[in-house]
């Protein structure tokens, strides 16, 4: 299922214009030869064959005319024998993820290509779920490209955040002036721990993913020191990049960048037009016209300056381990927040009730079914309580709860 994420240059821009101004990045998932037909029973078998899909994928990359192309789920053999030669003929060079742990049971990974006339490869780092390439242009400006295919289990929000944190920590040690983080995040851009982590630097309390509260462990993942923006604004819900049968839709494919060095000029819609969107909702993905189960995304960027400061120092400093805060200091801060929270004594008592777990819970063991039911009911009551107290009180209460959790752990 090779897929392409790209930073897309303006159509019609010449090589000189690109070197001085726009940089284009695109992403697509497209190059698996074997598909589980049980998942895609609605798709004609011919549309699932790699031979027919390859033509559509290369045509899409050619049409997008991006300067940087990121693919996920690329089979290693296909990269060497088919994709890399095809991309070289189009003026690209590229690398594929080098992860021996994945080669035996899952012989596929991420691949990143760049236009040879624009960029030079300075470094590459492979992790289990990310491929980072450091590219420099003719002006020696370095752009770190973090190509992601994050953990797919919907329940593993903390794991996805940790995978991002590990990748950004490695980038922080490289000399670079800009960064793009893109790929298949396996969580929705509108509300997820991964999107919150990139947007805010860490995961705050109160974030939900797939309709559930994000586990506290996500908030414990060390933060990053970058200022990042999403190239896409999908609050309206009209855009999506993934659907199987057209019933449920999600924007799983994300593209983030450093606005200090890159100006977002434009993004590409996932659809060619309203009719294309309707057709996808009617028939699902993939199809003979859309060769991947994800739709490609792309953005055009322009360098903000010919001379830019290095981002390595700020990123490395923020990712350095912070000194441990004593438990009593965390508890004191939590108590001060609760005391200052704008709510009545009745509300304060109710908050303590809905946030106090049953005392009979086993330590390290699995709760009994009735205990799980009681915990779910408390969670429901907590959410209803927070919905009534107002945004300021909600933020203070969630922060106090986060501090209390950290105090107990320390």
C-alpha positions in Angstrom: 0.0 0.0 0.0 2.6 2.6 -1.0 1.3 6.0 -0.2 2.8 9.4 -1.1 3.1 12.5 1.1 4.8 15.3 -0.6 5.7 18.9 -0.2 4.4 20.2 -3.5 6.0 22.9 -5.5 3.9 25.4 -7.4 2.9 23.9 -10.8 4.9 25.5 -13.6 7.7 26.8 -11.4 11.2 26.4 -12.9 14.2 25.0 -11.2 15.6 28.4 -10.4 12.3 29.5 -8.9 12.2 26.4 -6.8 15.7 26.9 -5.5 14.9 30.4 -4.3 11.3 30.0 -3.2 8.8 27.2 -3.2 9.4 23.7 -1.8 6.9 21.0 -2.3 6.1 17.9 -0.2 3.7 15.1 -0.9 2.7 11.9 0.8 1.0 8.7 -0.5 0.5 5.2 0.6 0.7 2.8 -2.3 3.2 0.0 -2.7 2.1 -3.2 -1.2 1.6 -6.1 -3.6 -0.5 -8.2 -1.2 -3.8 -6.9 0.2 -6.2 -8.6 2.6 -9.3 -9.0 0.4 -11.4 -9.5 3.5 -10.8 -5.8 4.3 -11.4 -4.7 0.7 -14.2 -7.0 -0.5 -16.0 -4.0 -2.0 -13.1 -3.5 -4.4 -12.8 -5.1 -7.8 -9.9 -7.6 -7.7 -8.3 -6.0 -10.7 -8.0 -2.7 -8.8 -6.1 -4.4 -6.0 -3.4 -5.8 -8.3 0.0 -4.1 -7.9 0.5 -4.1 -11.7 -2.5 -1.8 -12.2 -1.9 0.3 -9.1 1.7 1.0 -9.9 0.7 2.9 -13.0 -1.8 5.1 -11.1 0.8 5.8 -8.3 3.5 6.9 -10.6 1.0 9.0 -12.6 -0.1 10.7 -9.4 3.5 11.5 -8.4 4.2 12.9 -11.8 1.1 15.0 -11.8 1.8 16.4 -8.4 5.3 17.4 -9.4 6.5 17.6 -5.8 10.1 18.3 -4.7 9.9 15.8 -1.8 7.8 12.7 -1.9 7.1 10.5 1.1 5.6 7.0 0.8 4.5 4.5 3.4 4.0 0.7 3.3 6.6 0.3 0.5 7.8 -3.3 0.1 11.6 -3.4 0.2 11.8 -5.5 -3.0 9.5 -3.2 -4.9 11.6 -0.2 -3.8 14.7 -1.7 -5.3 13.3 -3.3 -8.4 10.5 -0.9 -9.5 9.9 2.3 -7.5 13.4 3.6 -7.2 14.2 3.1 -10.9 10.9 4.8 -11.9 11.6 7.7 -9.6 15.2 8.1 -10.8 13.7 8.4 -14.3 11.6 11.3 -13.1 14.6 13.1 -11.5 14.4 11.9 -7.9 16.8 10.1 -5.6 15.5 8.3 -2.5 16.0 6.0 0.5 13.9 3.4 2.2 13.6 2.6 5.9 16.4 0.4 7.2 14.9 -1.6 10.0 15.9 -5.2 10.3 13.2 -5.9 12.9 10.5 -5.3 10.3 12.1 -7.2 7.4 11.1 -10.7 8.5 7.5 -10.4 9.5 6.6 -7.1 7.7 9.0 -6.6 4.7 7.8 -3.0 4.1 8.6 0.5 5.4 8.7 4.2 4.6 10.5 5.7 1.6 11.4 9.3 1.0 12.4 10.8 -2.4 13.7 14.2 -3.3 14.3 16.1 -6.5 18.0 15.6 -7.3 18.4 19.1 -8.8 17.2 20.7 -5.6 18.5 18.7 -2.6 21.4 16.8 -1.3 21.1 14.0 1.3 23.2 14.8 4.4 21.9 12.1 6.8 19.2 9.5 7.3 17.9 7.8 10.5 15.5 4.8 10.5 13.3 3.9 13.5 10.6 1.3 13.7 7.9 3.7 12.6 9.8 6.7 11.2 12.3 7.5 8.5 14.1 10.9 9.0 16.2 12.4 6.1 18.2 15.6 6.4 18.3 17.4 3.1 20.2 20.6 2.1 19.6 22.9 -0.8 22.0 25.0 -2.8 22.0 27.7 -0.1 23.0 25.2 2.5 19.6 25.4 4.2 18.8 22.1 5.9 15.3 20.6 6.1 14.6 17.6 8.2 11.9 15.4 6.8 10.3 13.0 9.3 8.3 10.4 7.3 5.9 8.6 9.7 3.8 5.5 9.7 2.8 5.5 13.4 1.4 2.6 15.5 -1.9 1.4 14.1 -3.7 0.0 17.2 -6.4 2.6 18.1 -5.8 2.0 21.8 -2.0 2.9 21.6 -2.2 6.7 21.6 0.8 6.9 24.0 2.9 4.7 21.8 2.2 7.0 18.8 3.3 10.0 20.8 6.4 8.3 22.0 7.3 7.4 18.4 7.1 11.1 17.5 9.1 12.1 20.5 11.9 9.7 19.7 12.1 10.9 16.1 12.1 14.6 17.1 14.8 14.0 19.7 17.0 12.6 17.0 16.3 15.5 14.7 17.3 17.9 17.5 20.8 16.6 17.3 21.1 17.5 13.6 22.0 20.8 12.1 18.8 21.9 10.4 16.8 25.1 9.7 13.4 23.7 9.0 11.4 20.5 9.6 8.3 18.8 8.2 6.7 15.9 10.0 4.2 14.0 7.8 2.7 10.6 7.0 0.1 8.2 8.2 -0.5 9.0 11.9 -3.2 6.4 12.3 -5.2 8.9 14.3 -7.4 11.8 13.3 -6.0 15.3 12.9 -9.1 16.9 14.4 -8.6 15.3 17.9 -5.8 13.0 18.9 -2.8 12.8 21.2 -0.3 13.0 18.4 -1.8 16.1 16.9 -1.9 17.7 20.4 1.7 16.7 21.0 2.9 18.4 17.8 0.7 21.5 18.3 1.4 22.2 22.0 4.8 20.5 22.6 3.3 18.0 24.9 -0.1 16.3 25.5 -2.4 18.2 27.9 -5.1 16.7 29.9 -8.5 16.4 28.4 -7.5 15.3 24.9 -9.6 12.6 23.4 -8.8 10.1 20.6 -11.2 7.8 18.9 -13.9 8.9 21.3 -12.0 8.0 24.5 -9.8 10.0 26.9 -6.2 9.8 26.1 -4.3 7.7 28.8 -2.2 9.7 31.3 0.9 8.1 30.0 0.7 10.2 26.8 1.0 13.4 29.0 4.2 11.9 30.6 6.1 11.7 27.3 8.8 14.3 27.3 8.0 17.4 25.2 9.7 18.8 22.2 11.1 22.3 21.7 9.7 23.1 18.2 7.0 25.5 17.2 4.9 23.5 14.7 1.8 24.2 12.6 -0.4 21.9 10.6 -0.5 22.6 6.9 -4.2 21.5 6.9 -7.1 23.0 8.8 -9.9 20.4 8.8 -12.3 21.7 11.4 -15.1 21.7 8.8 -15.0 18.0 8.4 -15.3 18.2 4.6 -11.8 16.9 4.0 -10.7 13.3 4.8 -7.9 11.0 3.7 -9.2 7.6 4.7 -12.3 5.6 4.3 -12.9 2.0 3.4 -16.6 1.7 2.4 -17.5 5.4 2.5 -19.4 5.2 5.8 -16.8 6.6 8.4 -14.2 9.0 7.3 -11.0 10.3 9.0 -8.1 12.7 8.3 -5.4 10.2 9.3 -2.6 11.7 7.2 -1.0 14.7 8.6 1.6 17.3 7.5 3.3 19.6 10.1 6.0 22.2 9.5 8.1 24.8 11.3 6.5 28.2 10.4 9.7 30.1 11.5 11.5 28.8 8.4 8.7 27.8 6.0 5.6 29.7 4.8 2.7 27.5 3.8 1.7 28.8 0.3 -1.1 26.2 -0.4 -2.3 22.7 0.3 -3.8 20.2 -2.0 -7.3 19.0 -1.5 -7.6 15.3 -1.1 -10.3 15.4 -3.9 -10.2 16.5 -7.5 -13.7 18.1 -7.0 -17.1 17.5 -5.4 -17.9 14.7 -7.7 -14.7 12.9 -6.9 -15.5 13.2 -3.2 -19.0 11.8 -3.7 -17.7 8.9 -5.8 -15.3 8.0 -3.0 -18.1 8.1 -0.4 -20.2 5.9 -2.7 -17.6 3.2 -3.4 -14.9 3.6 -0.7 -11.1 3.1 -1.2 -9.1 2.0 -3.0 -10.4 1.8 -6.6 -9.2 1.7 -10.2 -9.0 5.5 -10.1 -7.6 5.9 -6.5 -4.9 3.2 -6.2 -4.4 3.5 -2.4 -6.6 3.0 0.6 -5.5 6.5 1.7 -5.8 9.7 -0.4 -2.6 11.7 -1.0 -1.9 15.0 0.7 0.5 17.8 -0.4 1.5 21.3 0.5 3.6 24.0 -1.1 6.0 26.0 1.1 8.3 29.0 0.6 11.4 29.6 2.6 10.9 32.6 4.9 14.4 33.9 4.5 17.6 33.2 2.6 19.5 33.0 6.0 17.9 31.2 8.9 19.0 30.3 12.4 19.6 26.7 13.3 16.8 24.8 15.0 19.1 22.2 16.5 20.0 24.2 19.7 16.4 25.0 20.7 15.2 21.5 19.9 18.0 19.8 21.9 17.6 22.1 24.9 13.9 21.5 25.2 14.3 17.7 24.8 17.0 17.5 27.5 15.7 15.8 30.6 14.2 18.3 33.1 15.2 18.1 36.7 12.7 16.0 38.8 10.1 18.0 40.7 9.6 16.7 44.3 6.2 15.0 44.9 5.3 17.4 47.7 5.8 20.4 45.3 3.6 18.8 42.7 0.9 18.1 45.3 1.1 21.7 46.7 0.7 23.1 43.2 -2.3 20.9 42.6 -3.9 22.0 45.9 -3.3 25.6 45.0 -5.1 25.2 41.7 -8.1 23.5 43.3 -8.3 26.3 45.9 -8.2 28.9 43.2 -10.7 27.1 40.9 -13.9 29.2 40.4 -16.5 26.7 41.7 -18.7 26.3 44.7 -18.0 24.0 47.7 -20.7 21.7 46.5 -19.0 21.5 43.1 -15.6 21.0 44.8 -17.0 18.0 46.8 -18.5 16.6 43.7 -15.2 16.8 41.8 -13.4 14.9 44.6 -16.1 12.2 44.4 -16.0 11.7 40.7 -12.1 11.6 40.6 -11.7 9.2 43.5 -11.3 5.6 42.4 -13.0 2.8 44.3 -10.7 1.8 47.2 -11.1 -1.9 46.6 -9.3 -1.9 43.3 -6.5 -4.5 43.1 -2.9 -3.3 42.9 -1.4 -4.5 39.7 -4.3 -6.9 39.1 -7.3 -6.8 36.7 -10.4 -5.1 38.1 -13.5 -7.2 38.4 -16.3 -6.6 35.8 -18.4 -4.7 38.4 -15.4 -2.5 39.3 -14.8 -1.7 35.6 -18.5 -0.7 35.3 -18.1 1.6 38.4 -15.0 3.2 36.9 -16.7 3.8 33.6 -19.7 5.4 35.4 -17.3 7.7 37.4 -15.6 8.7 34.1 -19.0 9.5 32.6 -20.0 11.6 35.6 -16.6 13.4 35.5 -17.1 14.3 31.8 -20.6 15.6 32.6 -19.2 17.7 35.5 -16.5 19.2 33.4 -19.0 20.2 30.7 -20.9 22.3 33.3 -18.2 24.2 35.1 -16.8 26.3 32.2 -13.6 26.3 30.3 -11.4 28.1 32.9 -12.4 25.8 35.7 -12.1 22.7 33.4 -8.5 23.6 32.5 -7.5 24.2 36.1 -9.1 20.9 37.3 -7.5 18.8 34.6 -4.1 20.4 35.3 -4.5 19.7 39.0 -5.4 16.1 38.3 -2.3 15.7 36.1 -0.1 17.1 38.8 -1.5 14.7 41.4 -0.9 11.8 39.1 2.7 12.8 38.6 3.1 13.3 42.4 1.9 9.7 43.0 4.3 8.3 40.4 7.3 10.1 41.9 
